[in-house]
């Protein structure tokens, strides 16, 4: 897979493509009532898949809820990171993280 960079790029931006398609269906829903139903069904399907993964890998209800929230936040972070990378925005980590220390050797 490392030699076929096209497939790697498709897999890398899959969450971004999924979010863009969800937004496109939502915009279509503003013009057609069935679109809102489709957006709701897709969002519910995502939440069910994340919930199923959280429950399957957890030992208690508290751990399942924390795992579910971690899945949601990690997907959102990955989506934002993909979008920031596409836009070419750079982040200065020295300003973002107060304990950042550069070690010059």
Secondary structure, DSSP 8 states (H G I E B T S, - for coil): --S-HHHHHHHHTHHHHHHHHHHHHHHHHHHSHHHHHHHHHHHHHHHHHHHHHHHHT-SSHHHHHHHHHHHHHHHHHHHHHHHHHHHT----HHHH-TT------
